Amino acid sequence: MPGEFTVHGVFVPTLLGLMLLAYVINSGLRVVLLRLGAYRCVWHPALFNVALYGLVLGGLFHLLRWMYS
């Protein structure tokens, strides 16, 4: 897995790109779960959203590691 990539000559860490992608995916999942009414079964929605973000970021990280191995 590459440590960084360049954007117009500026080195950007790979983790930053993964974090931004995870945020976009998490925002979409939040909208879907809200429309499905899944937040009625959740005790603490903010804590659930943080945990969901961590799961999405971890999944993206492992997917990228699997692609580069």
Steps between C-alpha positions, in 0.01 A plus 500: 500500500646837408574736788393811311395629161547837333236757415654772284839448662373484859547173684175382658494204741299201382317491832366852440351391168348194665355716778332731249360206304375339822327826594317510166395134528396548863286802409319291240449215745364743759237626257399147405476388864300811589249432222470135603429603859796307641582778746191411702685187616824684583566613857743785419494612133817711519699213650355267240610736222857514634511120521360471148766742373771290666365184339485660155852644535638167619330320215643740244846467654491121484361509147787723389753276677350194330517670158871586538612160631 
